[in-house]
Amino acid sequence: MKAYSLFKKDWQSELRTRYAINSLAMFILVTISVILFSIGSEKITGYLTGGLLWVVIFFSAMSGLSRAFVSEEERGTTMTLHLIASTTTIFSGKLIFNLLLVFLMNFVITFLFFILFESFIIKNFLLFTFAFLLGNIGIAVSSTIIAAIISKASSKGTLYPVLSFPILLPLILTLLELTKFAMDGNSINDSIVEILVLICYDVIMLTASYLLFDFIWKE
């Protein structure tokens, strides 16, 4: 219940300021527009559009998810959170907020790719759905713990992409492979190794985040 209250507070604050929503919306529109203008009338393969999808998602996450804890430092509410909530509650509330933001963001990006790129054709929607759901969870969990780490640093803007790239790279590479399989129409049984990799990644990142967050938050 306390985690939900923290999520509700963050969501209402975001609806008032619209910092993350506006930055994400502008980044998505500008990036996809640049891609379309660069391609022009050229024909591109489905594999390339699948790769571009996750590249846009990766950089969108870096532009909009870094302020989960930075905003608390800027408003001076960090000490208040220390007093009224446990570290588990704080991380859970921030994670729920980032999960909602990631799913909304990536749904819009994927929808735009389906509309704007003729070669973006998914033959196995169930496989792509598995990749989409597990990938979004992994991105949200990783982004939340990275945001907690950089909130204590002085150079927040540059530190976030430096930390997120090596952490998210295995996830993005696996998602690229699964998207390729989904475009080829491969069955879930043929892609079980990659799906298990995503599940293991999500479980490991979630477990490590909860174990490390108490130390990160109190330091």
N, C-alpha and C positions, 0 to 999 in steps of 0.2 A: 504493500500500500504506500509506504514512504517513497519507494522507487518510482511508483506511478505519479505521486505528487511532485517529485523532482522533474520527471519528464513533462508533466503538465505545465510546470513553471517555465521550463525551457521552451516549450512549444508556444506558449502564450507570449513569451518574450520575443521569440523569433517572428511571430505574426505581427508584433508591433514594429520591430525594427526591420525585419525582412532582409537582414544582412546576408545570411547563408543562401536563402532562397533567391535573392536578386543576383548574387555573385554566381550561383550555379546556373541560373537561367541565362544570364549574359554569356557565360563561358560556353554553355552548350550551343546556343544560337550562333555565336561567333565562330566556334570551332567547326560546326557542321557546315556553315556557310562558306568558310574558307576551303573546306574539303570539296564542296560542290563546285566552287569557282575554279579550284585547281584542276579538278577532273575535266570540267567542261563537257564536251560531247564525246570524250573518250569512254570506251567500254572497259570496265574493271571487273575482275573476277569476283565470285562470291566469297572466296577465301579472303581476299583483300578487304572486302567490306566487313567480314567477320572480325578480322584483325583490327580494323579501324574502330569498330564498335567498342572493343575493350580498351583500346588506347584512349578514346574519348572518355569512357567511364573512369579509367584510372586517373587521368589528369583532372577530371571534374571532381572526383573525390578529394584530390589534393587541394583543390581551390576552395572547396566549401565545407569540409569536415574538420578542419584544423582548429576551429574555435570552440570546441565542446567545453574545454576547461580554460582556455585563454580568456573567454568572456568573464568567467568568475574572478580571475586575477585582475582584470581591468576594472571590474565593478567593485572590487574589494569585498566580495561575498565569500571568499574562500574560508575564512575563519568561521563564519556563520555555519557553513556546511560542516566544518569540523565538529562544531558543538552540537548540531541537531541531528546528524545522521551518521551511520556507520560507513566505513569505506565500501563495503559490499553494496549498500543501498545507493551510494553516490555513483559508483560505476554502473550499476544496473540501470539507474535512471538516465544517465548519459548514453548508455548503449541503446536503450529503447528509442531515444530521440534520434540517434544516428541511424539506427535500423530503419525508422520511418523515412528519414531524409534520403537514405541510400535507395530504398525501394521506389520512392516517388521519382527520384532523379533518374534512376536507371530504366524505369518503366517508360518515362518520357523519351529518353535517348533511344531505346529499342524501338518504340513506336515510330519515331521520326525516321529511323533507319529503314523500317519496313515500308514506309511511305515514299521516301526520297530515293532509295537505291533499289533499282529493279533487280539487280543481281543478288540482293540479300534475300535468299530463299531458304527457308528451313524445312527440311523434309521430315525430320523427326522432332515434333514439337515437345513431346514428353521428355526426351533427352535434353533439349535446350532448356526446358523449364527447370529440370534438376540442376543444370549448370547455372542458370540464372539465380535460383533461390540460394544454393550453396555459395555461389560466388558473392552475392550481395551480403550474406551473413559474414563471410570472411573479410570482406572489405570494411564492413561496419565495425567488427570487433577490432581489427588491426588499426583502423583509423582512430578509434576511441582511445586505445592504450597509447598510441603515438601522440595524440593530442594531449594526454595527461603528462607525458614526458616533456614535451616542448613547452608546456605552460609555465614551467619553472625556469626556462632558459631565457636569455636576453635576446638572442637572434631567432625569434620564433618563425618568421617567414621563410628563412632559408633552411632551417633545421628540419622542418616537416618533410619536404620532398627528399632530403638526404636520407632520412630514416625510413620513409615509407617505400622507397624504391626497392631496396634489397628485401624488405619484409613482404611486400606485395608481389614481387616478381614471380616467385614460384606459383602463386595463385593465378596470376594473369596468364602465364604460360600454359597451365593446365586448362584454364577456361578457353583459351585459343584452340587447344586441341579438341576439347569437347564440342566447341562450336563448329569446328571443321567436320567432326563426326556427325553432328546433327544435320549439317548441310548435305552430307553424303548419304544420309538416311540410314546410318548404322544403328543397330539395335542397342538397347541398354546393356545386354550381356556382353556385347563387343567392347563396350566402353566402361566396364565395371571397374577396371584398374584406376582410370582417371577419376571416376566418381568417388571411389574409396580414398584417393589422394585428397580430394576436396573435403570429404568428411573428416579425415584425419587432421587436415590443416585447420579446419574450423574448431575442432575439439581441442587441439593443442593450443591454438591462439587464445581460445576462451579460457581454458584452464590456466595458462601462463598469465593471462591478463588479471584474473582474479587473485592469483597468488602474488603477483608483483605490485598490484595497484596499492596495497596497503603501505608498502615501502615507498613507492613513488609519491603518493599523496601526502604522506607525513614528513617527507624530507624537505 
